Amino acid sequence: MCIHSLAHDAVGSSLRSKRARLLWIAVIVGAVAIVGAGRLSADDPPLNKYQATEVHMAVSFAIVLYAPDQQTANRAFDAAFARVAELDHSMNDYDEESELSRLSLASPTTEPVPISDDLLAVLLRSQKMSAASDGAFDVTIGPISKLWRRARRQKEMPDPERLAEARAAVGYCNLRLDEKAHTAELLKAGMRLDLGGIAKGYAADDALATLARLGIPRAMINASGDMAIGDSPPDEPGWKVGIAPLEADGKPSRFLQLANCGIATSGDAFQYVEIEGKRYSHIIDPRTGLGLTDHSSVTVVARDGTAADALASAVSVMGPEAGMRLIEKTPGAAALIVRAPEGKVETFASRRFDSLDESPHRSEHDR
């Protein structure tokens, strides 16, 4: 283990265009079907379903909630979206004035840099995921992801020398955190942080928590595929979530009933580039500096959106065997992996995922 951190536990980027989506951003989880708006008992006020959508972190944040009236719902929407906007301003690595960018531009730091509670929480969670995944998840990947953003625009491989230089600046062991002092240090020159694989999940969690504090626990936040799910809709066992298939033009065929958890899907259905006949995902292995080439989709259910977001990214890089080992040993986690490395579809489901699956039948490829 290689974490320069004094952390013990912590609770708990943005894109500027669809074409230039950040590393690790999860692909859509599919349609959400919500049924039932009524009373749980005669003493409860009637609840109605309300929904609203805003763009933050350059993706669509959709909120569905149950409230007694439109005025209450509007206040809740305003507070939740304001919280997401605040986090976007802090964690946006495209904005040179954001807190995250200012920290990156200070590398190598000559002394510990004070950081906000939110940035500290996200970085602590990130470091734990980096250690658990043996570096398959790494928010210090910024120098490499910056090269691949250009590669996707230009449809050409990153320059080998520049890629080697970028890889030399990547390594979660070179991010040092002090939880008590609320500080961070970047130990190598040229480091740049990219929270694309965790920030949306964290923002969805915080928006959900904001709604709960306002007395709106029956809610769901969908940050373009990274979802934080609260209490069930009235008279329903959970929120019905359809899992997006491997291909972009497909329709969900598998459905889960979920409550009080997070779910995220990471894949290359929409975000990839073909260079000299080879398909490279927007998901990059921080250990090699290369985009993934095994056409895949990874859906993870976890205790919250932050964990689901990061796990989906990590498992995509780790592959089915190592990725499923990580899922099985993570409390509350479940996963479905669908991949077609040579054109033949393979499906892998964790033990806990099978117990969540509401589908009338499962693929013959499941194993």
Rosetta blueprint (number, residue, H / E / L):
1 M L
2 C L
3 I L
4 H E
5 S E
6 L L
7 A L
8 H L
9 D L
10 A L
11 V L
12 G L
13 S L
14 S L
15 L L
16 R L
17 S L
18 K L
19 R L
20 A L
21 R L
22 L L
23 L L
24 W L
25 I L
26 A L
27 V L
28 I L
29 V L
30 G L
31 A L
32 V E
33 A E
34 I L
35 V L
36 G L
37 A L
38 G L
39 R L
40 L L
41 S L
42 A L
43 D L
44 D L
45 P L
46 P L
47 L L
48 N E
49 K E
50 Y E
51 Q E
52 A E
53 T E
54 E E
55 V E
56 H E
57 M L
58 A L
59 V E
60 S E
61 F E
62 A E
63 I E
64 V E
65 L E
66 Y E
67 A E
68 P L
69 D L
70 Q H
71 Q H
72 T H
73 A H
74 N H
75 R H
76 A H
77 F H
78 D H
79 A H
80 A H
81 F H
82 A H
83 R H
84 V H
85 A H
86 E H
87 L H
88 D H
89 H H
90 S H
91 M H
92 N L
93 D L
94 Y L
95 D L
96 E L
97 E L
98 S L
99 E H
100 L H
101 S H
102 R H
103 L H
104 S H
105 L H
106 A L
107 S L
108 P L
109 T L
110 T L
111 E L
112 P L
113 V E
114 P E
115 I L
116 S L
117 D H
118 D H
119 L H
120 L H
121 A H
122 V H
123 L H
124 L H
125 R H
126 S H
127 Q H
128 K H
129 M H
130 S H
131 A H
132 A H
133 S L
134 D L
135 G L
136 A L
137 F L
138 D L
139 V H
140 T H
141 I H
142 G H
143 P H
144 I H
145 S H
146 K H
147 L H
148 W H
149 R H
150 R H
151 A H
152 R H
153 R H
154 Q H
155 K L
156 E L
157 M L
158 P L
159 D L
160 P H
161 E H
162 R H
163 L H
164 A H
165 E H
166 A H
167 R H
168 A H
169 A L
170 V L
171 G L
172 Y H
173 C H
174 N H
175 L E
176 R E
177 L E
178 D E
179 E L
180 K L
181 A L
182 H L
183 T E
184 A E
185 E E
186 L E
187 L L
188 K L
189 A L
190 G L
191 M L
192 R L
193 L L
194 D L
195 L L
196 G L
197 G L
198 I L
199 A H
200 K H
201 G H
202 Y H
203 A H
204 A H
205 D H
206 D H
207 A H
208 L H
209 A H
210 T H
211 L H
212 A H
213 R H
214 L L
215 G L
216 I L
217 P L
218 R L
219 A E
220 M E
221 I E
222 N E
223 A E
224 S L
225 G L
226 D E
227 M E
228 A E
229 I E
230 G L
231 D L
232 S L
233 P L
234 P L
235 D L
236 E L
237 P L
238 G L
239 W E
240 K E
241 V E
242 G E
243 I E
244 A L
245 P L
246 L L
247 E L
248 A L
249 D L
250 G L
251 K L
252 P L
253 S L
254 R E
255 F E
256 L E
257 Q E
258 L E
259 A L
260 N L
261 C E
262 G E
263 I E
264 A E
265 T E
266 S E
267 G E
268 D L
269 A L
270 F L
271 Q L
272 Y E
273 V E
274 E E
275 I E
276 E L
277 G L
278 K E
279 R E
280 Y E
281 S E
282 H L
283 I L
284 I E
285 D E
286 P L
287 R L
288 T L
289 G L
290 L E
291 G E
292 L L
293 T L
294 D L
295 H L
296 S E
297 S E
298 V E
299 T E
300 V E
301 V E
302 A E
303 R L
304 D L
305 G H
306 T H
307 A H
308 A H
309 D H
310 A H
311 L H
312 A H
313 S H
314 A H
315 V H
316 S H
317 V H
318 M H
319 G L
320 P H
321 E H
322 A H
323 G H
324 M H
325 R H
326 L H
327 I H
328 E H
329 K H
330 T L
331 P L
332 G L
333 A L
334 A E
335 A E
336 L E
337 I E
338 V E
339 R E
340 A L
341 P L
342 E L
343 G L
344 K L
345 V L
346 E E
347 T E
348 F E
349 A E
350 S L
351 R H
352 R H
353 F H
354 D H
355 S H
356 L H
357 D E
358 E L
359 S L
360 P L
361 H L
362 R L
363 S L
364 E L
365 H L
366 D E
367 R L
